[in-house]
Amino acid sequence: QVQLVESGGGLVQAGGSLRISCAASGLTFSQYNMGWFRQAPGKEREFVAAINRSGGSTYYADSVKGRFTISRDNAKNTVTLQMNSLKPEDTAVYYCAAALLSGNYYQRSRYDYWGQGTQVTVSS
């Protein structure tokens, strides 16, 4: 079965950095576009970043543009999110997702598989 497993979450101070990763198994990783979403308590799950199959194109929410970087390693079946200049508003559970079809990466409906999430907490 398909598994997406996030890791690397934790507690950091505002202004700090954190790198979270997602390890995929049970699918042909290079065939899937990958995305990161996040969900804070009481809020809807929102788009953070996405990357296409080859890694040649990336997409970011305005709220994280310039601070976060998404990347992938198809040889290792992993996608990562480097988060810099973290703000308390970034506090959320971060989810990894995989989409066989391309386009509309901002929409949750695009994605076929989801991980269980990793907690990121930014203190002030």
Buried (B, 14 or more C-beta within 10 A) or exposed (E): EEEBBBBBBEEBEBEEEBBBBBBBEEBEBEEBBBBBBBBBEEEEBBBBBBBBBEBEEBBBBEBBEEBBBBBBEBEEBBBBBBBBEBBEEBBBBBBBBBBBEEEEBBEBEBBBBBBEBBEBBBEE
